[in-house]
C-alpha cells in the first residue's frame, strides 16, 4: 500500500511538472531559452530520482523488518 501510494504521488507530481515544462517550452522564444530550460531541469530530475529510490528503500526495509518480526513471533509460537 505504501509503495502504491508513493507511486501515485510521484506520478501526479510528474504530470504536473511535465505540464509546467511543456508550457515553459512552448512559451520560449528562441532555441537558446529551450536549451537553458532543458539544462535547468536535469538537476531537479536527478534529485527526485534519488529521493524516490530512498523512499522505496525505506518502504522495503520496513516491510522486511515486519516480515522478520512476524517470522520470529511465529517461530516462538511453534516452540
MMTF fields as JSON, N, C-alpha, C and O atoms, coordinates in Angstrom:
{
  "mmtfVersion": "1.0.0",
  "mmtfProducer": "UNKNOWN",
  "numBonds": 315,
  "numAtoms": 316,
  "numGroups": 79,
  "numChains": 1,
  "numModels": 1,
  "chainsPerModel": [1],
  "groupsPerChain": [79],
  "chainIdList": ["A"],
  "bondAtomList": [4, 2, 8, 6, 12, 10, 16, 14, 20, 18, 24, 22, 28, 26, 32, 30, 36, 34, 40, 38, 44, 42, 48, 46, 52, 50, 56, 54, 60, 58, 64, 62, 68, 66, 72, 70, 76, 74, 80, 78, 84, 82, 88, 86, 92, 90, 96, 94, 100, 98, 104, 102, 108, 106, 112, 110, 116, 114, 120, 118, 124, 122, 128, 126, 132, 130, 136, 134, 140, 138, 144, 142, 148, 146, 152, 150, 156, 154, 160, 158, 164, 162, 168, 166, 172, 170, 176, 174, 180, 178, 184, 182, 188, 186, 192, 190, 196, 194, 200, 198, 204, 202, 208, 206, 212, 210, 216, 214, 220, 218, 224, 222, 228, 226, 232, 230, 236, 234, 240, 238, 244, 242, 248, 246, 252, 250, 256, 254, 260, 258, 264, 262, 268, 266, 272, 270, 276, 274, 280, 278, 284, 282, 288, 286, 292, 290, 296, 294, 300, 298, 304, 302, 308, 306, 312, 310],
  "bondOrderList": [1, 1, 1, 1, 1, 1, 1, 1, 1, 1, 1, 1, 1, 1, 1, 1, 1, 1, 1, 1, 1, 1, 1, 1, 1, 1, 1, 1, 1, 1, 1, 1, 1, 1, 1, 1, 1, 1, 1, 1, 1, 1, 1, 1, 1, 1, 1, 1, 1, 1, 1, 1, 1, 1, 1, 1, 1, 1, 1, 1, 1, 1, 1, 1, 1, 1, 1, 1, 1, 1, 1, 1, 1, 1, 1, 1, 1, 1],
  "groupList": [{"groupName": "UNK", "atomNameList": ["N", "CA", "C", "O"], "elementList": ["N", "C", "C", "O"], "formalChargeList": [0, 0, 0, 0], "bondAtomList": [1, 0, 2, 1, 3, 2], "bondOrderList": [1, 1, 2], "singleLetterCode": "X", "chemCompType": "L-PEPTIDE LINKING"}],
  "groupTypeList": [0, 0, 0, 0, 0, 0, 0, 0, 0, 0, 0, 0, 0, 0, 0, 0, 0, 0, 0, 0, 0, 0, 0, 0, 0, 0, 0, 0, 0, 0, 0, 0, 0, 0, 0, 0, 0, 0, 0, 0, 0, 0, 0, 0, 0, 0, 0, 0, 0, 0, 0, 0, 0, 0, 0, 0, 0, 0, 0, 0, 0, 0, 0, 0, 0, 0, 0, 0, 0, 0, 0, 0, 0, 0, 0, 0, 0, 0, 0],
  "groupIdList": [1, 2, 3, 4, 5, 6, 7, 8, 9, 10, 11, 12, 13, 14, 15, 16, 17, 18, 19, 20, 21, 22, 23, 24, 25, 26, 27, 28, 29, 30, 31, 32, 33, 34, 35, 36, 37, 38, 39, 40, 41, 42, 43, 44, 45, 46, 47, 48, 49, 50, 51, 52, 53, 54, 55, 56, 57, 58, 59, 60, 61, 62, 63, 64, 65, 66, 67, 68, 69, 70, 71, 72, 73, 74, 75, 76, 77, 78, 79],
  "secStructList": [7, 2, 2, 2, 2, 2, 2, 2, 2, 2, 2, 2, 2, 2, 2, 2, 2, 2, 2, 2, 2, 2, 2, 2, 2, 2, 2, 7, 7, 1, 2, 2, 2, 2, 2, 2, 2, 2, 2, 2, 2, 2, 2, 2, 2, 2, 2, 2, 2, 2, 2, 2, 2, 2, 2, 2, 2, 2, 2, 2, 2, 2, 2, 2, 2, 2, 2, 2, 2, 2, 2, 2, 2, 2, 2, 2, 2, 2, 7],
  "xCoordList": [0.824, 0.0, 0.866, 0.577, 1.929, 2.809, 3.507, 3.678, 3.904, 4.58, 3.626, 4.01, 2.39, 1.375, 1.105, 1.013, 0.978, 0.732, 1.892, 1.682, 3.118, 4.29, 4.287, 4.535, 4.005, 3.988, 2.898, 3.112, 1.745, 0.685, 1.116, 0.898, 1.73, 2.196, 3.238, 3.172, 4.187, 5.241, 4.655, 5.061, 3.706, 3.084, 2.323, 2.431, 1.556, 0.807, 1.758, 1.533, 2.818, 3.792, 4.472, 4.733, 4.759, 5.405, 4.489, 4.944, 3.204, 2.252, 2.185, 2.211, 2.098, 2.047, 3.332, 3.293, 4.482, 5.77, 5.926, 6.415, 5.513, 5.604, 4.73, 5.123, 3.558, 2.673, 3.34, 3.321, 3.93, 4.625, 5.806, 6.046, 6.53, 7.691, 7.278, 7.926, 6.214, 5.731, 5.269, 5.542, 4.57, 4.116, 5.304, 5.282, 6.344, 7.543, 8.235, 8.697, 8.301, 8.976, 8.237, 8.858, 6.925, 6.138, 6.197, 6.047, 6.416, 6.452, 7.837, 8.0, 8.834, 10.192, 10.262, 9.684, 10.96, 11.014, 12.105, 11.972, 13.191, 14.293, 14.903, 14.635, 15.723, 16.323, 17.224, 17.353, 17.837, 18.693, 17.914, 18.395, 16.71, 15.867, 15.444, 15.364, 15.179, 14.794, 15.952, 15.743, 17.155, 18.322, 18.57, 18.934, 18.372, 18.535, 17.495, 17.802, 16.284, 15.232, 15.596, 15.463, 16.049, 16.421, 17.558, 17.53, 18.529, 19.652, 19.193, 19.702, 18.239, 17.785, 16.942, 16.748, 16.441, 15.582, 16.352, 15.823, 17.579, 18.294, 18.648, 18.505, 19.097, 19.473, 18.27, 18.355, 17.153, 15.995, 15.485, 15.024, 15.565, 15.112, 15.984, 15.476, 17.282, 18.192, 17.935, 17.945, 17.708, 17.432, 16.124, 16.024, 15.135, 13.854, 14.014, 13.407, 14.823, 15.057, 15.752, 15.413, 16.713, 17.414, 16.456, 16.477, 15.63, 14.663, 13.659, 13.294, 13.216, 12.282, 12.932, 12.322, 14.15, 14.874, 15.041, 14.917, 15.323, 15.478, 14.155, 14.141, 13.052, 11.745, 11.355, 10.8, 11.643, 11.361, 12.186, 11.676, 13.446, 14.312, 13.765, 13.754, 13.313, 12.75, 11.502, 11.317, 10.654, 9.438, 9.811, 9.267, 10.731, 11.13, 11.831, 11.646, 12.622, 13.28, 12.238, 12.366, 11.216, 10.134, 9.383, 9.048, 9.119, 8.427, 9.295, 8.8, 10.57, 11.484, 11.519, 11.535, 11.532, 11.532, 10.246, 10.283, 9.114, 7.833, 7.772, 7.269, 8.279, 8.286, 9.187, 8.839, 10.329, 11.258, 10.636, 10.759, 9.97, 9.316, 8.194, 8.024, 7.437, 6.349, 6.906, 6.362, 7.987, 8.598, 9.154, 9.023, 9.757, 10.287, 9.161, 9.277, 8.078, 6.931, 6.332, 5.95, 6.251, 5.705, 6.597, 6.099, 7.904, 8.857, 8.757, 8.844, 8.575, 8.446, 7.158, 7.113, 6.121, 4.849, 4.992, 4.437, 5.721, 5.885, 6.756, 6.624, 7.642, 8.497, 7.69, 8.213],
  "yCoordList": [-1.201, 0.0, 1.262, 2.237, 1.212, 2.385, 2.631, 3.773, 1.543, 1.678, 2.2, 3.025, 1.726, 2.212, 3.693, 4.478, 4.071, 5.484, 6.359, 7.445, 5.885, 6.64, 6.79, 7.878, 5.695, 5.753, 6.688, 7.407, 6.684, 7.625, 9.066, 9.933, 9.312, 10.669, 11.124, 12.248, 10.263, 10.606, 10.812, 11.727, 9.969, 10.103, 11.412, 12.097, 11.76, 13.023, 14.207, 15.138, 14.173, 15.27, 15.363, 16.461, 14.221, 14.214, 14.799, 15.529, 14.481, 15.022, 16.544, 17.252, 17.033, 18.487, 19.137, 20.155, 18.535, 19.092, 19.072, 20.036, 17.984, 17.905, 18.949, 19.535, 19.18, 20.217, 21.586, 22.368, 21.863, 23.145, 23.265, 24.33, 22.182, 22.205, 22.42, 23.173, 21.768, 21.951, 23.392, 24.0, 23.93, 25.317, 26.266, 27.189, 26.037, 26.874, 26.715, 27.693, 25.477, 25.222, 25.895, 26.432, 25.86, 26.461, 27.981, 28.636, 28.539, 29.993, 30.554, 31.763, 29.668, 30.115, 30.681, 30.127, 31.767, 32.443, 31.953, 32.059, 31.415, 31.009, 29.702, 29.27, 29.081, 27.798, 27.902, 26.938, 29.045, 29.237, 29.113, 28.524, 29.67, 29.568, 28.121, 27.676, 27.399, 25.995, 25.162, 24.294, 25.423, 24.71, 25.045, 24.172, 26.304, 26.705, 26.018, 25.586, 25.92, 25.224, 23.763, 23.224, 23.131, 21.722, 21.516, 20.571, 22.384, 22.275, 22.484, 21.835, 23.383, 23.661, 22.53, 22.466, 21.644, 20.554, 19.292, 18.442, 19.15, 17.898, 17.673, 16.553, 18.687, 18.525, 18.183, 17.234, 18.908, 18.525, 17.114, 16.409, 16.71, 15.359, 14.304, 13.299, 14.529, 13.583, 13.533, 12.457, 14.682, 14.724, 14.005, 13.319, 14.168, 13.48, 11.98, 11.227, 11.534, 10.096, 9.508, 8.412, 10.232, 9.77, 9.731, 8.777, 10.743, 10.777, 9.633, 9.01, 9.358, 8.254, 6.925, 6.11, 6.716, 5.494, 5.331, 4.229, 6.435, 6.41, 6.027, 5.226, 6.589, 6.282, 4.822, 4.167, 4.318, 2.914, 2.022, 1.039, 2.363, 1.591, 1.588, 0.545, 2.739, 2.822, 1.953, 1.277, 1.974, 1.152, -0.323, -1.083, -0.731, -2.128, -2.574, -3.706, -1.705, -2.038, -2.228, -3.126, -1.395, -1.542, -2.847, -3.519, -3.204, -4.466, -5.645, -6.597, -5.578, -6.647, -6.787, -7.904, -5.686, -5.71, -6.341, -7.141, -5.975, -6.534, -8.042, -8.798, -8.472, -9.904, -10.664, -11.749, -10.087, -10.723, -10.85, -11.889, -9.792, -9.827, -10.862, -11.572, -10.956, -11.929, -13.352, -14.246, -13.555, -14.886, -15.277, -16.43, -14.351, -14.624, -14.979, -15.927, -14.223, -14.5, -15.855, -16.605, -16.168, -17.468, -18.598, -19.619, -18.425, -19.434, -19.647, -20.779, -18.576, -18.683, -19.394, -20.121, -19.192, -19.872, -21.368, -22.14, -21.794, -23.217, -23.898, -25.095, -23.12, -23.706, -23.878, -24.358],
  "zCoordList": [0.0, 0.0, 0.0, -0.693, 0.794, 0.859, -0.476, -0.901, -1.125, -2.413, -3.478, -4.307, -3.461, -4.409, -4.162, -5.106, -2.889, -2.564, -3.023, -3.564, -2.806, -3.257, -4.773, -5.293, -5.485, -6.943, -7.459, -8.435, -6.821, -7.22, -6.991, -7.837, -5.838, -5.518, -6.541, -7.037, -6.851, -7.805, -9.199, -9.915, -9.584, -10.9, -11.031, -12.048, -10.009, -10.047, -10.125, -10.897, -9.33, -9.351, -10.713, -11.204, -11.321, -12.634, -13.701, -14.581, -13.626, -14.597, -14.485, -15.492, -13.263, -13.048, -13.551, -14.241, -13.196, -13.609, -15.123, -15.71, -15.754, -17.215, -17.891, -18.9, -17.343, -17.898, -17.802, -18.753, -16.638, -16.47, -17.432, -18.002, -17.606, -18.501, -19.954, -20.682, -20.37, -21.741, -21.945, -22.98, -20.955, -21.043, -21.168, -21.982, -20.359, -20.436, -21.789, -22.377, -22.278, -23.551, -24.705, -25.622, -24.651, -25.725, -25.693, -26.725, -24.51, -24.409, -24.724, -24.89, -24.805, -25.12, -26.518, -27.453, -26.655, -27.939, -28.859, -30.078, -28.307, -29.166, -28.666, -27.544, -29.506, -29.11, -27.879, -27.125, -27.674, -26.507, -25.209, -24.241, -25.193, -24.0, -23.756, -22.611, -24.824, -24.704, -24.147, -23.3, -24.616, -24.104, -22.633, -21.845, -22.272, -20.876, -19.994, -18.883, -20.487, -19.741, -19.55, -18.451, -20.603, -20.534, -19.521, -18.732, -19.551, -18.615, -17.176, -16.262, -16.97, -15.608, -15.031, -13.817, -15.877, -15.413, -15.047, -14.33, -15.516, -15.302, -13.83, -13.34, -13.125, -11.713, -10.837, -10.056, -10.928, -10.114, -10.428, -9.53, -11.675, -12.042, -11.373, -10.877, -11.357, -10.713, -9.207, -8.609, -8.603, -7.168, -6.836, -5.819, -7.694, -7.478, -7.599, -6.836, -8.549, -8.721, -7.499, -7.054, -6.964, -5.759, -4.568, -3.789, -4.425, -3.323, -3.451, -2.454, -4.67, -4.897, -4.506, -3.814, -4.943, -4.597, -3.093, -2.559, -2.42, -0.964, -0.301, 0.634, -0.773, -0.194, -0.444, 0.438, -1.636, -1.93, -1.004, -0.466, -0.823, 0.069, 1.494, 2.148, 1.982, 3.334, 3.469, 4.48, 2.453, 2.485, 2.517, 3.317, 1.657, 1.599, 2.88, 3.326, 3.465, 4.737, 5.832, 6.664, 5.835, 6.817, 6.634, 7.609, 5.393, 5.112, 5.548, 6.152, 5.244, 5.639, 7.156, 7.672, 7.864, 9.325, 9.863, 10.799, 9.264, 9.691, 9.428, 10.259, 8.285, 7.957, 8.932, 9.4, 9.224, 10.16, 11.55, 12.199, 12.0, 13.315, 13.33, 14.321, 12.255, 12.174, 12.158, 12.806, 11.417, 11.361, 12.73, 13.141, 13.423, 14.758, 15.719, 16.496, 15.667, 16.529, 16.202, 17.1, 14.931, 14.502, 14.995, 15.469, 14.889, 15.359, 16.857, 17.332, 17.601, 19.054, 19.428, 20.42, 18.649, 18.907, 18.72, 19.501, 17.706, 17.432, 18.488, 18.741, 19.096, 20.129, 21.396, 22.402]
}
